Amino acid sequence: MKDILKMDISEMVDLDFDCSCGKHHTFPVHDIDIKKGAINDLPKIAAPFKDSSILVVFDNNTYEVAGKKAVELLKANGFKHVKELLFDVGDDILLPDEKTLGRIVQEEDLDCKLVIGVGSGVINDSCKFVTSRTKLPYIIVATAPSMDGYVADGAPIISHGYKYSPLAHLTYGLIGDTDILKTAPQDLIQAGFGDVVGKITALTDWDLAVKANGDDRCDTCVQLVDKALDKCFSSVEGLPKRDPEALGNLMEALTISGVAMGLVNISRPASGAEHMLSHYWEMDFIARGLNPNHHGIQVGVATPVIARIFELCEDILPAGVMDWCASPEEIRALLKKGGAPTSPKEIGIEKDLFHRSILEGYKVRPRYSILQFAKDHGRLEIIADVLTEEIYGNAENIDYSSLFNKEERKMKIAFGCDPNATTFKKELMEFTKELGYDVVDYGSDDPIYANVAFKVAKDVANHTCDRGILLCGTGIGVSIAANKVKGAYAACIHDVYQAQRAELSNNANIITMGSQIIGINLAKELVKEYLSCTFDTNSRSMPKVQRIINYENESISA
């Protein structure tokens, strides 16, 4: 087989080869057709399904751009069983949620043999996910060079307000007609370019994960993506002018990124911490009933932010990692040349949301990144404060000479109780310090136990402390009080299993116990178990936990 690094994009189909990384790669996409007038090849690509039932999916925008012509081409070439599904969203946006996915399933007839999606991100991901579950092939007619998922096997979808990327399957064929792509709205072109720019920090994150976490890497895929980036960036100034060559290079870079993801069956070659921030912002917007920015636009503005985090950790990074990363200034200049936004502030990401995303973005997916690295080295909170001040405040207020202590920060645990549990709390605090944690005493003098519960809950919710432990006679009263604070999730526990599941199943950031219910030795065991557990954001519990968070946000907004 010809060396993949020397292949034209149209040759990267039906791949099957042993790679220098030691693994065998396959890429069973049958057609990649990116050129002027490519939509006219749709009947030829779909020819094996000519006598079968076909479902064509589009929205009111993509129907006018390419959907109508796609249906006409099929019918004019003897396709007799073509069914159309139109999502009429008006001025709103289509989301890849339960409603959209369910509608596609409903419209798939029992004898359907092929689905054709006409659109970009949401149409592609929705058709991809559904057909992967109904065991049907799908073809995507791209209407915008807006994202890299056209030939990737992940399908970002939304469940109960939580966005995640389950494994789906690869498209049967991709059609990217440059005559159609150049008519895409400018913000979708910006989104595609932002997604490509995000590969800068994605590849840096991958190198970090190899050196700091022992992850695997395919250097062929790295070279493939790197080569595509160079080609795209060489014509970046043509994007605001809708130059056909620049748009073709952008679409090619997005597609090759998808090829790389398909070869290694993970999104590592194209997605790192910059994507985690984008997903975090998007979920927050959706939870508040707001339309989020295009994913790629958010990825673009997140990229210099992540590059800045790499800079702030440069003195403790493994050797060679920074060789992969451009400076934040260089990345912002690149985005500006492509006509894309350059700052989270510019696209409506509020100061508080930004700060929270730096602190919590690592939870979006279980993937080692610079966010996890900074957290593990006790720097994430300081970095969140610094970046927020740099973007939303005044950098002159920052003393860069003494940002980080040499010692790694310990997890900080907040303690509070009513007067009856004072001795109990004192013993638990000493025990917790012996375990290696920092402790903060919020007192025990107030007979109105809710007051101390509110104080602890507020500081845990705003990340002044990492977790909280509240005590009263039964543990019930302080639990009810703490749960009245937005962002505080308190679990009343009295056995080991509850201590474990409070964190592992429920992501509780506070536990409460009753000093009149259990003894001090059992309480110590519960504290040790709870603090040793870490919630897995990729577990089946995540959508349930996210639903609670979303309902909380909806109720407060209402």
N, C-alpha and C positions, 0 to 999 in steps of 0.2 A: 504494500500500500504506500502511496505517496506520503511523504512527511506532512503531517497535519499543519505544521507551521508554515508550509509553503503552499497550502491549498487556498484557492479562491473560496469565498463564502458559499457559493453554489455547489462546491464539491464536498462540503462538510455534511454529507448525508449518508445514512446507512453505514456508519463507522463501526469497525470491529477490529481492535488491535491491542497488542501487548505494549504497554508504555514503559518508558525508562524509570518511572516511579515504582515499578515492580508490580503494578496491577493491570488487569485486563479491562479495557474500556469499550463500551458499546454506546452507540448513539443512533437509535432506530427511527430517526426522522427521515421521511421519504423524499421530501422536497423542500428546498429553501430557495425562493424565487424573489430576489430583490432587484428590481430594474424598472425602467420606464415601461408602462403598459403591462405590468406583470399580471394585473387582474384578468386579462384576456386568457391567461393560462389556467384559470380556475377549472373549466370543463375538463381539460386534459389531466390535471392533478386529481380531480374527483372521479375520473373515468371508471375506476373499478367499482364504483357504487352507482353507476348510471341507472340501473334498473331497480334500485332500491329506494326506500323511503328516506328522505333527507330533511333534516330540520335546520333552517337558517335563522340565526339569532342576531338581532341588532337593536339599537335604541333609535329614538326619533332623529337624533343627530347623525349617527353613522348610516342610517338608512339612506338619507339624502346623499351622503358623501360616496358610499360604495355599495350599500346593501341592495338598493334598487337595481343597480347594474349587475351585481352578482346573481340575483334571481333571474334577471332577463337573460344573462349569458347561459345559465344552466338550462332554462326552458328552451332557448333557441337551439341548443345543442342536444336536444332529445331527452333531457331529464324530466320525466313525467310526474314524479311523486315528490314535489318540493313543497314543504310546509314552512310558513313564515311565522316567527315569533317576534313581535315588536314590543319593546319596553318603552312606553311613552311617559317620560319623566318630566316633560315640560322644561321649566328652568331649573329644576332640582337636579341632583346628581344620583346616579345609580350606584348602589352599594352591593358588594358581593356577600349579602347576608342571607338569612334563612328564607326570606321572601323571594329574593331573586333566584336562588338555587332551587327552591321548591317549585317555582313556576316553570323552570326549564325541565325539571323532571316530569311535571304534569303534561307538558306539551310533547315530550318524547313518546311517540306512538310505539306500540309493542313491536311493530315490524321496522322501526327506525334502525338504519345501519350506519348513518354518518350525521354528525353535527357540524355545521359551518358557522363559526362566529365571525361577525363583521364588527370590528371595533378595536379597542386597545386594552388597557389594564383590566377593568372590571368585566367586560364581555369575555375577554380571553381567560381570565382566572375562573370565572363562573362556569364557562363551557368546559374548561379543562377539568375542574373538580368534579362536576356532575358526570362527565363521560368516563372519568377514571373509575367512578363507582358503578356506572351502568355498563361498563365494559364496551364502550363504543369509541371508535376513532373520531378525531375532530380536526378540522382545518381552520386556521385563523387567517382572515383577510385583515391585515393591519391598516388602521386608518390614521395612526399617528406614531411618530418615533418617540414614544413617551415612557417606555420602560423596557426592562431586560428579560421579561418573563415569557416572551413569545415561544421560545424553544427550551425553556427550563421546565423541570418536572415538579416544582413546588407551586402551590396555588394559594396565595394569601386570601383568606376569607374571614368573615366576621361571624362569631357565634356569641350570642348574649352580650353583644357590645365589645367582645374581646377579639382582637385581630391576631390570628396565628397562621402559620404556613404549613398545612399538612402535605405530605407527599401525594402527588397525583400521578400523572403520566405525561409523556411527551406528545406534542402535536404530531399529526400525520404529515401535515405540510404547512408552511408559512408562505404567504404572499405579501410582499411589500412593494406596492406600486409607487414609485417616486412621484408620479403625477398626482396621486392621492395624498401621499405623505406631505407634500409641500403645501397642501390646502389646510393642514391641521392648524387649529388655533395656536397662537404663539405661546400661550401658557403650557400647552402640551409639549411643544418643542423644548421649552425651558425645562419641563419635567424630565424629558428624556436625557437632556444634557446634564441636568443635576444628578440623575441616576448614574450616568457615565463617570462624572467627576467623583462620585462616591467610591468608585473602585480604587481610588488613590489610598484612602484610609482602610478600605476593605482588605487590600493586599498587605498593607502594613500590619493590620490586626492579625492576619493569617500568619505572617512571619513571627509576630509576638507569641501567638498561640503555639507555634512549633517550638520556639526557644524557651518559653516560660511554662508551658503546660504539656509539652510532649505530643501535640497534635500531629497528624499526618499532613503531608502536602504533596500535590502533584506539580512539579516544576514546569511540565509541559503546559498545563492549564494556566499557570502564572504567566508564562511567556506569551501564550495565546492572547490573554486579556491585555497584557502590557503592550503588545504590538497593536492591538485594536485601539487602545487609548491614544497611542502616538499618532495614528492615522486620523482619528477624530479630532484631536487637538490641533493638528496641523491646518485644519480648515475651519476652525471655530468661529472666526469672524464672519463667515458666510451664513451662519445660522440665523441671526436677526434679519438677514436679507432674504431668507428662504432659498438660498442658493442650492440647486439640485445636488451638486457634488458634496457640499457640506452636509445636507440632509441624508444623502446616501451613506456617507462615512459615519454619521451618527447612528443610523439604523443598523449598519454593519457592526459597529462597536457594541450596540445593545444585543444584537443577535449572537455575536461571538461570545459575549459574556454568558448568554444563555447556553451556548454550546458547552462552554467550560463547566457550568453548573451541571449540565446533563451528563457530562463524562464522569464526574466524580460523585454524582447523586446527592450533592449538598450545595447550598448557595454560597459557601465559603469564598469562591473566587470573586464574588460580586457583592457580598453583603457582610458588613461588620457593624461596629458600634454606631456608625452614622445612620444605619437602617433602624437600629434599636430606638434611637431618639425620634426618628420619623414615626415609627409605629406608636410610640408612647404619646406623641402629640396628637396623632390621628384618633386614638382611642379616647383621649380626653375630650376632643372636640365632639365626637359622636355621642359620648355620654352626656354632654351638655346640650344636645340637640342642634349642634352647629355643623355646617358643611366643612369638612377639613380641606386643607390645601391638597393639591396633587402630591402624591407620595414622592415623586422624583424631585419636585421643587423643595420639599422638606429635606430630602436626602442631601440635596445640593448645599443648602444653608447649614446643615448639620456637619458637613465635611470639614470646613475650616475650624469648627468648634472641636471636633475630635482631634484634628491635627494639633490644636492648641493644647489639648490634654496630653498628647504625646510629648510636646515640648516641656510641659510642666513636670513630666516624669522622666525626662531624658537622662538625668543623673543616676537613675536606678534601673533603666531599661537594659535588657541583654544586649550585648555588643551587636552592632550591625542593624538593629531594628530601625533606627532613625534614617538609615540610608534609603528606605522605601518611601518615606513620607515627605511630601512637599511642605513648605511653610504655610501657615494660615494666610499670610499676605499673598503668596503665589496662587493659592487656591481661590481666594476672593477675586484676584485679578483675572483668573481664568474664567470664573463664573460671569464676571462683568463683560468680558469679551464676547461670551456666548449670549448675552442679553438676559441672563438669569439673575434672580435675587441673590444677595450675598450674606444676608443676616437674618437670624430668626425673628428679630424685632421687626424687620421689614415686611414679613409675611403674617404678622399678627400673633406671634407666639408671645403670650404675656410673661412678665418677669417671674411670677410665682410658678407658672407651668414650666418655664425653662429650668428654673432652679431644681424643681422636683424631678424633672426628667434626667438631669445629670446624676442625681442621687439614686434614682430608682430605675433608670433605663436598662441597667444590666439584667433586670428581672424579666424583661420582655421575652427573651428566649435563652435557653440554656447553652450559651456559646461563649467561650472564653474571649475576652476583648480587653481593650485598654481600660474600659470602665471597671471590669472585674479586677484587673491588675491594680488600678489605683485604689480600689476599695481594700483589696488584700494588703496593701502597703500603707493603709491608714491615711491616704491623701484625698479621697474622694470628696469629703465634706469641704475641705479647704478649697479644692479645685472648683467645686460648685459655687462657692462664695466668690472666688476670684473671677470666674468666667461671667457670673451674673453682674458683678460690678463693672467688668470691662465692657460688656455689651449694653447694659441698661443703666449704668451709673457713671462713675468717673474713675478711670484707671489711676489717676493721680492720688487717689485715696489709699492705694494698695502699697504696702511695704513688701516689695518682692525680696528683700534681703533676708527676711526671716520667716518665709512662708511655712517651711516644713521643719519639724523637729527630726532629729536623727532616729529616734525610736518610733516604731510603728504604733499607731493609735490602737488602744484596746477598745473593745466593745463597751459602751457606757450603758449601765443599767440603772433605771430610776426606781427608787423604793418609796412607798408611802403607806400609811396605815391609820386606823383609828386609835384612840388612846389604849384600848384593851389589848392591842397586838404589838405594843411597843417593844417588849422584850423579845418577842418572836421575830420581829423585823430586825432587831439588832443582831441576833444570832445569824439570821439568813444573810445579812449584809456582810458580815465577817467571813462567812462561808463562801459567798460569791467572790469576794476579793481574793480568797485563797485559790479559787479556780482560775484566777488571772484576769478578771474583769474589773473595770472601773465602776464604782458605784456612786450614786448621788442620792442623798437623803432629802426627801421632800417633807419630812416631819410626821408627827403623830399626835400633836397637841389638840387639834380641832375636833370636838365631838361630832361636828357635822361632817361625817366622813366623805361626803360628796365633794367638799372643797379640795381636799388633798387629792382625791381621785381625778378631779378636773385638771389640777396642776400637772400631775404626772401624765395624764392622757394628752394634754396639749403639747407638752415637750417631746413626747414620743411621736406624736403625729407630725410635728414640724422638724423632726430629726435632730433636735437638740440632744436627745438620748436615743439609743438604738432600740431598747426594749424597756418595758416596765413591769414591776411586780407590786401588786397592791394586796393589802391584808385587812381583814376585819373579822368579826366573829365567825361569819359563815362564808365570806368571800363573795356573797351574792350582791350585797348593797354596793360595794365599790365597783363590781363588774357592771351593774346597771348604770351607775354614774359615769364611768369611763366611756361606755359605749354611746353616750350622748355627744361626745366630742368627735367632729368630723375627722376621719383619718385614723381614729383609734379603734382597734378591734380586740376587745378583751374577752378572754375565755376563763371561766371559773373551773378549776381543776382540783381533783383530789386523789387521782391515782396515776401511775406511770403511763398507762396507755393514753389517758387524756392529755398528759404533759407532752407526749410525742405528737399526738394528732393535732393539738392546738396549733402547732407550727406547720407540720407536714401536710395536713389536710386543709387547714383554715388560714394559714399565714397570719395568725394572731400576733400582734406586736406587744400585747400585755397579757399576763396571766394574773389571776386572783385566787387567793386561798383563804380558808377559814381557820383561824388559830384555835377555835374551839371545836373544830371538826377533825383535824389531823394533828399528829405530833411533830416535833421539830425535826426528827430524823427523816421521816417520810417527806416532809417539806423540802429538806435539803436535796433529797434524791430527785424530787420533781423539778426543782430549780435547775439542777445539773442536766437532767434529760432535756428539758425545754430549751435551755441555752445552747445545747449541743446540736440541735436540729436546725436545718435550713430548708425553707420552702422551695419546691421545684416548680418553676413557672411553666414547665412543659408537661406537668402531670395532669391527670384527668380532673383534678380539683380546680385547676386554674379558671375555667369558664364559670364555675360556681362562685368562686371568690370574686371574680370580676363582675358578676351579676350583682353581688352585694354592693360593690363599690359604685357601679353604675346607678343603682337604685338610690344610693345615698346622694350622689351628685344630682340626680333628677329631682329628688325631693327637696333638696336645698335650692335648686334653680327655680322650682315651682313656688 
